Amino acid sequence: MSKELKSAYELAMERLKKKGAGFEEKELNDAQKQEIEEIRRMYRAKIAERDIMFKSKLTKLASEVPPGELMIQRQTMENAYQRDIAVLKNAMEDKIRVVREA
């Protein structure tokens, strides 16, 4: 069983429906579904690229930075990486929302 992960939007919509909030999501047409899948594919690739770059930088950092400074610089890099990933995920959700509302 290959279940695709649901976006935050999809999860929120399911919760609203369960609560009976009176909000019904309109059915997506095939073109919209295809566009949403393309957006997800593009952002998954961007996130994977950032992940590879981050791991590469960590490896390089470990060999170039003195041990006393390593943890501080590693934490700084991790924080920047997490922010980058969050920005990409938010941008993806925004683009998907635009397609859904069209």
ZAPA-518057 format. One record per residue: residue in three letters; residue number from 1; x, y, z of N, C-alpha, C, CB in turn. Coordinates in pm, whole numbers, plus 50000, padded with zeros to 5 digits. Each point is the difference from the previous one (the first is absolute). Glycine has a CB too. Example, Ala and Ser with C-alpha at 12.3 -4.5 7.8 and 13.67 -1.06 7.14 Angstrom:
# residues 2
> residu,num,nu,nv,nw,cau,cav,caw,cu,cv,cw,cbu,cbv,cbw
> ALA,1,51319,49431,50780,49911,50119,50000,50090,50120,50000,49811,49883,50125
> SER,2,50154,50222,49803,50082,50119,50006,49923,50109,50073,50118,49937,49785
***
This chain:
# residues 102
> residu,num,nu,nv,nw,cau,cav,caw,cu,cv,cw,cbu,cbv,cbw
> MET,1,50085,49882,50000,49915,50118,50000,50089,50124,50000,49815,49876,50122
> SER,2,50178,50199,49772,50082,50120,49986,49914,50122,50029,50149,49886,49829
> LYS,3,49858,50160,50293,49924,50119,50038,50090,50120,49993,49849,49866,50149
> GLU,4,50109,50236,49778,50078,50123,49993,49971,50084,50123,49997,49994,49747
> LEU,5,50106,50071,50301,49981,50086,50115,49907,50114,49965,50228,49941,50085
> LYS,6,49692,50099,50010,49905,50108,49977,50062,50132,50044,49805,49842,50031
> SER,7,50158,50262,49898,50049,50133,50034,49925,50051,50123,50059,50047,49758
> ALA,8,49995,50059,50301,49935,50061,50116,49860,50047,49962,50225,50071,50092
> TYR,9,49762,49980,49787,49870,50046,49952,49900,49885,49996,50114,50178,49864
> GLU,10,49928,49709,50080,49911,49885,49989,49958,49949,50138,50110,49938,49782
> LEU,11,49986,50057,50310,49967,49956,50135,49903,50095,50069,50225,49892,50015
> ALA,12,49796,50236,49967,49911,50100,50059,49860,49988,49942,50194,50153,50036
> MET,13,49796,49825,49834,49869,49986,49936,49926,49877,50052,50090,50115,49795
> GLU,14,49983,49776,50226,49937,49879,50054,49945,50026,50141,50155,49858,49862
> ARG,15,49923,50214,50219,49954,50031,50135,49875,50087,49998,50235,49982,50081
> LEU,16,49762,50116,49828,49883,50086,49989,49876,49920,49960,50149,50192,49939
> LYS,17,49869,49717,49968,49887,49918,49956,49948,49913,50114,50092,49999,49767
> LYS,18,50001,49944,50312,49960,49915,50111,49923,50078,50106,50199,49856,49958
> LYS,19,49839,50270,50062,49933,50084,50099,49867,50053,49949,50223,50063,50092
> GLY,20,49751,49919,49780,49876,50049,49944,49997,50151,49991,49887,49801,50090
> ALA,21,50223,50257,49870,50013,50145,49997,49921,50063,49885,50225,49976,50103
> GLY,22,49708,49943,49819,49920,50055,49891,50083,50045,49881,49836,50070,50169
> PHE,23,50287,49888,49828,50088,50038,49889,50025,49878,49915,50108,50181,50137
> GLU,24,49862,49830,49737,50024,49891,49907,50107,50040,49900,49764,49919,50028
> GLU,25,50333,49997,49958,50108,50024,49904,49950,49960,49862,50180,49960,50176
> LYS,26,49848,50126,49724,49956,49965,49866,50090,49892,49942,49908,50232,49967
> GLU,27,50036,49686,49949,50073,49891,49936,50098,50058,49899,49804,49841,50033
> LEU,28,50317,50107,49968,50103,50046,49906,49985,49928,49868,50156,50050,50189
> ASN,29,49868,50023,49702,49999,49935,49870,50137,49938,49973,49824,50163,49915
> ASP,30,50185,49762,49977,50125,49929,49970,50117,50095,49978,49865,49818,49899
> ALA,31,50111,50295,50038,50107,50096,49974,50054,50057,50132,49897,50058,49777
> GLN,32,50012,49971,50316,50042,50051,50130,50080,49894,50077,49797,50151,50006
> LYS,33,50154,49726,49991,50071,49892,50068,50141,49983,49943,49782,49886,50044
> GLN,34,50227,50123,49824,50129,49986,49934,50093,50116,50037,49889,49876,49811
> GLU,35,50057,50244,50192,50079,50117,50035,50049,49993,50145,49869,50135,49834
> ILE,36,50045,49819,50255,50038,49985,50140,50111,49895,50014,49767,50066,50071
> GLU,37,50220,49825,49858,50104,49896,50006,50132,50053,49945,49824,49823,49975
> GLU,38,50172,50258,49921,50122,50059,49945,50064,50096,50100,49906,49978,49768
> ILE,39,50013,50100,50300,50051,50091,50104,50068,49919,50110,49817,50169,49950
> ARG,40,50117,49726,50095,50059,49915,50105,50131,49937,49954,49771,49954,50088
> ARG,41,50231,49998,49788,50121,49937,49945,50116,50101,49996,49857,49843,49862
> MET,42,50112,50279,50093,50103,50104,49990,50056,50034,50138,49886,50092,49795
> TYR,43,50026,49924,50304,50046,50036,50133,50069,49884,50071,49815,50165,50013
> ARG,44,50144,49712,49962,50072,49885,50055,50143,49999,49947,49786,49868,50018
> ALA,45,50230,50164,49854,50135,50005,49941,50083,50112,50063,49907,49910,49784
> LYS,46,50032,50206,50237,50072,50111,50063,50042,49964,50142,49872,50163,49859
> ILE,47,50039,49773,50215,50031,49960,50137,50111,49895,50001,49763,50051,50069
> ALA,48,50230,49854,49840,50105,49898,49991,50135,50063,49967,49828,49831,49927
> GLU,49,50170,50267,49985,50124,50070,49964,50058,50071,50123,49916,50031,49764
> ARG,50,49999,50038,50311,50046,50068,50122,50055,49900,50100,49830,50181,49963
> ASP,51,50106,49703,50046,50044,49896,50092,50140,49951,49963,49760,49933,50038
> ILE,52,50262,50042,49836,50131,49954,49953,50106,50106,50026,49889,49860,49824
> MET,53,50079,50266,50146,50096,50108,50024,50031,50013,50149,49913,50120,49796
> PHE,54,49986,49869,50288,50018,50011,50144,50093,49890,50051,49771,50104,50021
> LYS,55,50204,49773,49937,50084,49888,50045,50143,50016,49951,49799,49851,49999
> SER,56,50216,50198,49880,50134,50023,49946,50073,50106,50080,49919,49936,49772
> LYS,57,50011,50171,50262,50061,50108,50081,50036,49950,50139,49868,50169,49871
> LEU,58,50049,49745,50187,50031,49945,50132,50127,49917,49996,49757,49997,50055
> THR,59,50258,49922,49842,50120,49919,49985,50123,50088,49987,49864,49819,49892
> LYS,60,50125,50282,50025,50110,50093,49980,50032,50076,50129,49935,50022,49757
> LEU,61,49962,50019,50313,50016,50075,50124,50079,49920,50103,49784,50119,49954
> ALA,62,50184,49754,50058,50065,49914,50099,50150,49989,49977,49788,49872,50020
> SER,63,50254,50138,49856,50143,49989,49971,50072,50134,50004,49948,49803,49861
> GLU,64,49980,50308,50138,50063,50131,49992,49995,50082,50128,49941,49996,49764
> VAL,65,49966,49973,50325,49978,50084,50118,50057,49931,50124,49792,50098,49895
> PRO,66,50273,49979,50191,50050,49942,50126,49886,49942,50083,50191,50163,49998
> PRO,67,49835,49729,50075,49894,49933,50077,49925,50093,50096,50135,49794,49983
> GLY,68,49931,50305,50073,49934,50090,50093,49893,50085,49935,50208,50004,50128
> GLU,69,49807,50025,49745,49904,50084,49928,49899,49919,49919,50174,50174,49988
> LEU,70,49852,49698,49999,49919,49916,49912,49852,49998,50039,50201,49861,49963
> MET,71,49769,50120,50164,49860,49990,50041,49924,50131,49975,50068,49832,50174
> ILE,72,49997,50279,49851,49934,50130,49980,49970,50022,49852,50118,50093,50203
> GLN,73,49982,49882,49713,49980,50021,49856,49902,49899,49942,50231,50092,49984
> ARG,74,49773,49786,50067,49906,49898,49954,49857,50041,50034,50176,49821,50029
> GLN,75,49802,50229,50092,49866,50042,50041,49951,50118,49915,50048,49922,50234
> THR,76,50042,50170,49736,49966,50114,49915,49958,49952,49861,50161,50147,50128
> MET,77,49917,49758,49818,49966,49944,49868,49868,49925,50003,50243,49981,49950
> GLU,78,49733,49943,50156,49874,49925,50011,49881,50093,50008,50122,49816,50114
> ASN,79,49892,50293,49963,49891,50097,50010,49969,50062,49865,50066,50047,50236
> ALA,80,50038,49989,49689,49981,50057,49866,49934,49899,49907,50201,50148,50034
> TYR,81,49842,49728,49975,49943,49893,49917,49852,49982,50032,50224,49886,49991
> GLN,82,49741,50109,50137,49860,49983,50039,49913,50117,49952,50075,49870,50200
> ARG,83,49980,50251,49808,49926,50118,49949,49979,49988,49849,50098,50143,50184
> ASP,84,50007,49816,49743,49988,49985,49854,49892,49898,49965,50243,50058,49975
> ILE,85,49755,49830,50095,49902,49896,49972,49858,50051,50031,50173,49820,50053
> ALA,86,49812,50252,50057,49869,50054,50036,49952,50100,49896,50055,49968,50243
> VAL,87,50036,50116,49707,49964,50097,49896,49954,49927,49874,50166,50167,50093
> LEU,88,49907,49729,49868,49962,49923,49881,49864,49933,50018,50243,49962,49950
> LYS,89,49734,49979,50165,49872,49933,50025,49884,50100,50001,50120,49824,50133
> ASN,90,49902,50293,49926,49896,50102,50000,49971,50050,49858,50069,50067,50231
> ALA,91,50036,49952,49690,49981,50044,49862,49922,49895,49921,50215,50131,50012
> MET,92,49817,49741,50012,49928,49893,49932,49852,50002,50038,50210,49861,49996
> GLU,93,49761,50151,50131,49861,50004,50045,49926,50121,49944,50068,49880,50209
> ASP,94,50000,50233,49782,49938,50120,49942,49964,49978,49854,50131,50143,50160
> LYS,95,49960,49797,49764,49972,49975,49858,49888,49899,49982,50239,50051,49946
> ILE,96,49759,49848,50139,49893,49900,49993,49866,50065,50034,50163,49816,50061
> ARG,97,49836,50271,50038,49877,50070,50039,49946,50082,49884,50080,50009,50238
> VAL,98,50009,50060,49688,49958,50079,49886,49933,49912,49894,50186,50163,50045
> VAL,99,49874,49721,49930,49942,49908,49900,49864,49949,50048,50233,49931,49926
> ARG,100,49756,50037,50200,49872,49950,50055,49890,50105,49991,50128,49852,50156
> GLU,101,49909,50273,49863,49900,50106,50001,49962,50048,49860,50088,50069,50222
> ALA,102,49991,49892,49680,49973,50045,49862,49875,49935,49943,50244,50034,49967
***
